[in-house]
Amino acid sequence: MILYPAIDLKDGACVRLLRGEMDKATVFNADPPSQARAFAAAGCEWIHVVDLDGAVEGRSVNGKAVKGIVAAARAKLQLGGGIRDDAGVEAWLASGVSRVVLGTAALNDPELVRRSCKKFPGRVAVGVDARRGRVAVKGWTETSEVTVDELAARFADAGVAALIYTDIERDGAMQGPNIEATAALAKKTRMKVIASGGVSSLGDIVALKKAAPGLDGVICGRALYDGRVDLKAALAALKG
């Protein structure tokens, strides 16, 4: 399993939200590139970056910060938030980002996902953000009637690099991940699944690994920033 430390960008700073609420943001680092360098120096091969403002506005907003991270970190970047057209996908992949994440676009414009997967094999992931089992979009400000399983099934043959499953109710709440739902999704689909939301301890990471042997990775945010999870210990546990 791969550990993806998270850098969520709001107003140019590295923040963490509580259950996806933009007005409940805690700033952890005003210099995102330095945070990315620290993660890479600790041994992280990937970094998960989200443009929170972009996710809400439907366009890249924190582009300067993202480009700074690309230049600073010797790690692969996975970027989501506000990427909703061919131009956005192409521009970010050309800029040095290793993989883009399509969330709102996956629900509203599935053909964009298919085109992008075909043009950029292995470099397009789908964000499956769930609130009580239903897919949420536009920076989690709207919840659709589409279920997690329905959205995943739509892209079973599209060549998606990974499904990034986030339980919004757990995100930033330090209550542990939704292991049952994550494991169920990983077992149902042949696509790689990356877990996100709620990781609060090394025990949570180990439990995810045991419950879902096919899980490709786990995203960890607030728990790394406030010291609940030791980054090097987590990396060692996942490699072991």
Sine and cosine of phi, psi and omega as CSV:
sin_phi,cos_phi,sin_psi,cos_psi,sin_omega,cos_omega
0.00,0.00,0.56,-0.83,0.00,-1.00
-0.98,-0.20,0.70,-0.71,0.11,-0.99
-1.00,-0.07,0.83,-0.56,0.03,-1.00
-0.94,-0.34,0.99,-0.17,0.10,-0.99
-0.93,0.37,0.60,-0.80,-0.11,-0.99
-0.97,-0.22,0.67,-0.74,0.17,-0.99
-0.84,-0.55,0.96,-0.30,0.04,-1.00
-0.99,-0.17,0.80,-0.60,-0.11,-0.99
-0.97,-0.26,0.79,-0.61,0.09,-1.00
-0.63,-0.78,0.82,-0.57,-0.02,-1.00
0.81,0.59,0.58,0.81,0.06,-1.00
0.99,0.15,-0.02,1.00,-0.04,-1.00
-0.92,-0.39,0.29,-0.96,0.04,-1.00
-1.00,0.02,0.90,-0.44,-0.10,-1.00
-0.76,-0.64,0.14,-0.99,0.20,-0.98
-0.74,-0.68,0.68,-0.74,0.04,-1.00
-0.99,-0.14,0.24,-0.97,0.13,-0.99
-0.95,-0.33,0.92,-0.40,0.00,-1.00
0.81,0.59,0.55,0.83,0.08,-1.00
0.97,0.24,0.19,0.98,-0.03,-1.00
-1.00,0.04,0.89,-0.46,-0.10,-0.99
-0.89,0.45,-0.43,0.90,0.00,-1.00
-1.00,0.06,0.08,1.00,0.04,-1.00
-0.85,-0.53,0.86,0.51,-0.04,-1.00
-0.97,-0.24,0.70,-0.72,0.09,-1.00
-0.93,-0.37,0.83,-0.55,0.02,-1.00
-0.99,0.15,0.82,-0.57,0.01,-1.00
-0.95,-0.30,-0.42,0.91,0.02,-1.00
-0.37,-0.93,0.83,-0.55,0.00,-1.00
-0.99,0.14,-0.08,1.00,-0.03,-1.00
-0.83,-0.56,0.99,0.12,-0.04,-1.00
-0.81,0.59,-0.65,0.76,0.03,-1.00
-0.85,0.53,-0.62,0.79,0.01,-1.00
-0.92,0.39,-0.57,0.82,0.05,-1.00
-0.91,0.41,-0.66,0.75,0.03,-1.00
-0.89,0.46,-0.67,0.75,0.03,-1.00
-0.88,0.48,-0.63,0.77,-0.01,-1.00
-0.91,0.42,-0.67,0.74,0.02,-1.00
-0.89,0.45,-0.70,0.71,-0.02,-1.00
-0.91,0.42,-0.65,0.76,-0.01,-1.00
-0.90,0.43,-0.48,0.88,0.01,-1.00
-0.98,0.22,-0.18,0.98,0.04,-1.00
0.91,-0.41,0.12,0.99,0.00,-1.00
-0.96,0.29,0.76,-0.65,0.01,-1.00
-1.00,0.03,-0.42,0.91,-0.01,-1.00
-0.77,-0.64,0.45,-0.89,0.15,-0.99
-0.72,-0.69,0.73,-0.68,0.00,-1.00
-0.99,-0.12,0.89,-0.46,-0.06,-1.00
-0.89,-0.45,0.72,-0.70,0.03,-1.00
-0.78,-0.63,0.79,-0.62,0.12,-0.99
-1.00,0.04,1.00,-0.07,-0.07,-1.00
-0.90,0.44,-0.70,0.71,0.02,-1.00
-0.89,0.46,-0.63,0.77,0.01,-1.00
-0.90,0.43,-0.62,0.79,0.00,-1.00
-0.88,0.48,-0.60,0.80,0.00,-1.00
-0.97,0.23,-0.67,0.74,-0.10,-1.00
-1.00,0.08,-0.27,0.96,0.03,-1.00
0.99,0.14,0.34,0.94,0.04,-1.00
-0.40,-0.92,0.35,-0.94,0.02,-1.00
-0.92,0.39,0.82,-0.58,-0.02,-1.00
-0.93,-0.38,-0.65,0.76,-0.04,-1.00
-0.99,-0.12,0.65,0.76,-0.03,-1.00
-0.86,0.51,-0.63,0.78,0.00,-1.00
-0.87,0.48,-0.69,0.72,0.00,-1.00
-0.92,0.40,-0.66,0.76,0.00,-1.00
-0.89,0.46,-0.70,0.71,0.01,-1.00
-0.89,0.45,-0.56,0.83,0.06,-1.00
-0.91,0.41,-0.61,0.79,0.03,-1.00
-0.92,0.39,-0.70,0.72,0.02,-1.00
-0.83,0.55,-0.69,0.72,-0.04,-1.00
-0.95,0.31,-0.50,0.87,-0.13,-0.99
-1.00,0.00,-0.57,0.82,-0.18,-0.98
-0.99,-0.12,0.74,-0.67,0.13,-0.99
-1.00,-0.02,0.90,0.44,0.00,-1.00
-0.48,-0.88,0.35,-0.94,0.05,-1.00
-0.97,0.22,0.61,-0.79,-0.01,-1.00
-0.93,-0.36,0.71,-0.71,0.10,-1.00
-0.92,-0.40,0.89,-0.45,-0.16,-0.99
-0.86,-0.50,0.75,-0.67,0.10,-1.00
-0.71,-0.70,0.25,-0.97,0.05,-1.00
0.94,-0.35,0.99,-0.17,0.08,-1.00
0.99,0.11,0.13,0.99,0.02,-1.00
-1.00,-0.05,0.97,-0.26,-0.16,-0.99
-0.70,-0.71,0.26,0.97,0.07,-1.00
-0.48,-0.88,0.16,-0.99,-0.04,-1.00
-0.86,0.51,-0.65,0.76,-0.03,-1.00
-0.88,0.47,-0.66,0.75,0.01,-1.00
-0.91,0.41,-0.69,0.72,0.03,-1.00
-0.86,0.51,-0.78,0.63,-0.05,-1.00
-0.89,0.45,-0.68,0.73,-0.05,-1.00
-0.89,0.45,-0.70,0.72,-0.05,-1.00
-0.95,0.31,-0.61,0.79,0.03,-1.00
-0.93,0.38,-0.52,0.86,0.04,-1.00
-0.97,0.25,-0.35,0.94,-0.08,-1.00
-0.99,0.14,-0.15,0.99,-0.03,-1.00
0.89,-0.46,-0.11,0.99,0.10,-1.00
-0.94,0.33,0.73,-0.69,-0.07,-1.00
-0.98,0.18,-0.53,0.85,-0.06,-1.00
-0.49,-0.87,0.69,-0.72,0.09,-1.00
-0.97,-0.23,0.47,-0.88,0.01,-1.00
-0.90,-0.43,0.84,-0.54,0.02,-1.00
-0.96,-0.28,0.87,-0.49,-0.03,-1.00
-0.93,-0.37,-0.97,0.25,0.04,-1.00
-0.84,0.54,-0.66,0.75,0.00,-1.00
-0.89,0.45,-0.53,0.85,0.00,-1.00
-0.90,0.43,-0.55,0.84,0.02,-1.00
-0.99,0.13,-0.70,0.71,-0.12,-0.99
-1.00,0.00,-0.39,0.92,-0.05,-1.00
-0.62,-0.78,0.92,0.39,-0.06,-1.00
-0.85,0.52,-0.45,0.89,0.01,-1.00
-0.92,0.38,-0.47,0.88,0.09,-1.00
-0.88,0.47,-0.67,0.74,0.03,-1.00
-0.88,0.48,-0.74,0.68,-0.03,-1.00
-0.90,0.44,-0.70,0.71,0.02,-1.00
-0.88,0.47,-0.70,0.72,-0.07,-1.00
-0.92,0.39,-0.65,0.76,0.02,-1.00
-0.89,0.45,-0.63,0.78,0.00,-1.00
-0.93,0.36,-0.65,0.76,-0.04,-1.00
-0.98,0.22,-0.55,0.83,-0.04,-1.00
-0.80,-0.60,0.96,0.30,-0.05,-1.00
-0.82,0.57,0.74,-0.68,0.05,-1.00
0.97,0.24,0.12,0.99,-0.09,-1.00
-0.85,-0.53,0.22,0.97,-0.01,-1.00
-0.77,-0.64,0.84,-0.54,0.06,-1.00
-0.93,-0.38,0.34,-0.94,0.05,-1.00
-0.92,-0.40,0.79,-0.61,0.05,-1.00
-1.00,0.03,0.86,-0.52,0.02,-1.00
-0.93,-0.36,1.00,-0.06,-0.06,-1.00
-0.99,-0.16,0.87,-0.49,-0.16,-0.99
-0.89,-0.45,0.67,-0.74,0.14,-0.99
-0.83,-0.56,0.94,-0.35,-0.07,-1.00
0.79,0.61,0.68,0.73,0.10,-1.00
1.00,0.09,-0.11,0.99,0.00,-1.00
-0.96,-0.29,0.53,-0.85,-0.07,-1.00
-0.98,0.22,0.79,-0.61,0.03,-1.00
-0.97,-0.26,0.54,-0.84,-0.06,-1.00
-0.68,-0.73,0.00,-1.00,0.03,-1.00
0.80,0.60,0.83,0.56,0.00,-1.00
0.92,0.39,0.48,0.88,0.03,-1.00
0.93,0.37,0.29,0.96,0.00,-1.00
-1.00,0.09,-0.27,0.96,0.02,-1.00
-0.74,-0.67,0.65,-0.76,0.03,-1.00
-0.90,-0.43,0.80,-0.61,-0.04,-1.00
-1.00,0.05,-0.03,-1.00,0.08,-1.00
-0.99,-0.11,0.00,1.00,-0.04,-1.00
-0.99,0.16,0.73,-0.69,0.00,-1.00
-1.00,0.09,0.27,-0.96,0.03,-1.00
-0.85,0.52,-0.72,0.69,-0.02,-1.00
-0.90,0.44,-0.61,0.79,0.01,-1.00
-0.90,0.43,-0.69,0.72,-0.01,-1.00
-0.92,0.40,-0.67,0.74,0.01,-1.00
-0.88,0.47,-0.66,0.75,-0.04,-1.00
-0.90,0.44,-0.51,0.86,-0.02,-1.00
-0.88,0.47,-0.43,0.90,-0.09,-1.00
-0.90,-0.43,0.35,0.94,-0.04,-1.00
-0.86,0.51,-0.51,0.86,-0.05,-1.00
-0.91,-0.42,0.33,0.95,-0.11,-0.99
-1.00,0.00,-0.25,0.97,-0.05,-1.00
1.00,0.06,0.45,0.89,0.01,-1.00
-0.91,0.42,0.71,-0.70,-0.03,-1.00
-0.92,0.39,-0.59,0.81,-0.01,-1.00
-0.19,-0.98,0.43,-0.90,0.18,-0.98
-0.98,-0.21,0.80,-0.60,0.04,-1.00
-0.97,-0.23,0.96,-0.28,-0.09,-1.00
-0.99,-0.13,0.86,-0.52,0.01,-1.00
-0.85,-0.52,0.81,-0.59,0.15,-0.99
-1.00,-0.02,0.96,-0.27,-0.11,-0.99
-0.87,0.50,-0.60,0.80,-0.04,-1.00
-0.91,0.42,-0.36,0.93,0.00,-1.00
-0.99,-0.11,-0.33,0.94,-0.15,-0.99
-0.89,0.46,0.85,-0.53,0.04,-1.00
0.96,0.29,0.04,1.00,-0.09,-1.00
-1.00,-0.04,-0.14,0.99,0.02,-1.00
0.84,0.54,0.61,0.79,-0.02,-1.00
-0.93,-0.37,0.15,0.99,-0.03,-1.00
1.00,-0.02,0.48,-0.88,-0.01,-1.00
-0.97,0.24,0.28,-0.96,0.08,-1.00
-0.99,0.11,0.99,0.12,-0.11,-0.99
-0.90,0.43,-0.67,0.74,-0.04,-1.00
-0.87,0.49,-0.75,0.66,-0.03,-1.00
-0.93,0.37,-0.62,0.79,0.00,-1.00
-0.91,0.41,-0.72,0.70,0.00,-1.00
-0.90,0.44,-0.61,0.79,0.00,-1.00
-0.90,0.44,-0.68,0.73,0.01,-1.00
-0.91,0.41,-0.67,0.74,-0.01,-1.00
-0.89,0.46,-0.55,0.84,-0.01,-1.00
-0.98,0.20,-0.49,0.87,-0.06,-1.00
-0.98,0.20,-0.53,0.85,-0.12,-0.99
-0.95,-0.30,0.44,-0.90,0.08,-1.00
-1.00,-0.01,-0.09,1.00,0.05,-1.00
-0.98,0.18,0.40,-0.92,0.08,-1.00
-0.93,0.37,0.59,-0.81,0.01,-1.00
-0.83,-0.56,0.72,-0.69,0.08,-1.00
-0.91,-0.42,0.81,-0.59,-0.05,-1.00
-1.00,0.07,0.59,-0.81,0.01,-1.00
-0.50,-0.87,0.56,-0.83,0.09,-1.00
0.98,-0.21,0.91,-0.41,0.16,-0.99
0.99,-0.10,-0.14,0.99,-0.02,-1.00
-0.87,0.49,0.85,-0.53,-0.09,-1.00
-0.80,-0.60,-0.05,1.00,-0.03,-1.00
-0.35,-0.94,0.24,-0.97,0.09,-1.00
-0.89,0.45,-0.54,0.84,0.03,-1.00
-0.88,0.48,-0.60,0.80,0.04,-1.00
-0.89,0.46,-0.66,0.75,-0.02,-1.00
-0.91,0.41,-0.70,0.71,0.02,-1.00
-0.90,0.43,-0.63,0.78,0.00,-1.00
-0.90,0.43,-0.64,0.77,0.06,-1.00
-0.89,0.46,-0.68,0.73,-0.01,-1.00
-0.89,0.46,-0.64,0.76,-0.01,-1.00
-0.96,0.28,-0.62,0.78,-0.08,-1.00
-0.97,0.26,-0.49,0.87,-0.05,-1.00
-0.74,-0.68,0.99,0.13,-0.05,-1.00
-0.84,0.54,-0.44,0.90,-0.02,-1.00
-1.00,0.04,0.01,1.00,-0.03,-1.00
-0.90,0.43,0.72,-0.69,-0.08,-1.00
-1.00,0.08,-0.52,0.86,-0.04,-1.00
-0.18,-0.98,0.08,-1.00,0.02,-1.00
-0.63,-0.78,0.68,-0.73,0.03,-1.00
-0.99,-0.13,0.72,-0.69,-0.01,-1.00
-0.75,-0.66,0.73,-0.68,-0.05,-1.00
-0.83,-0.56,-1.00,-0.01,-0.11,-0.99
-0.81,0.58,-0.62,0.78,-0.04,-1.00
-0.89,0.45,-0.48,0.88,0.08,-1.00
-0.96,0.27,-0.64,0.77,-0.07,-1.00
-0.94,0.33,-0.59,0.81,-0.04,-1.00
-1.00,-0.09,0.09,1.00,0.12,-0.99
1.00,0.06,0.09,1.00,0.02,-1.00
-0.93,0.36,-0.49,0.87,0.05,-1.00
-0.88,-0.48,0.81,-0.58,0.08,-1.00
-0.99,0.13,0.87,-0.50,-0.12,-0.99
-0.85,0.52,-0.75,0.66,-0.04,-1.00
-0.91,0.42,-0.59,0.80,0.03,-1.00
-0.92,0.40,-0.62,0.78,0.02,-1.00
-0.92,0.40,-0.68,0.73,0.03,-1.00
-0.88,0.47,-0.66,0.75,0.00,-1.00
-0.91,0.40,-0.63,0.77,-0.01,-1.00
-0.90,0.43,-0.63,0.77,-0.02,-1.00
-0.96,0.27,-0.55,0.83,0.06,-1.00
-0.94,0.33,-0.55,0.84,0.03,-1.00
-0.98,0.22,0.00,0.00,0.00,0.00
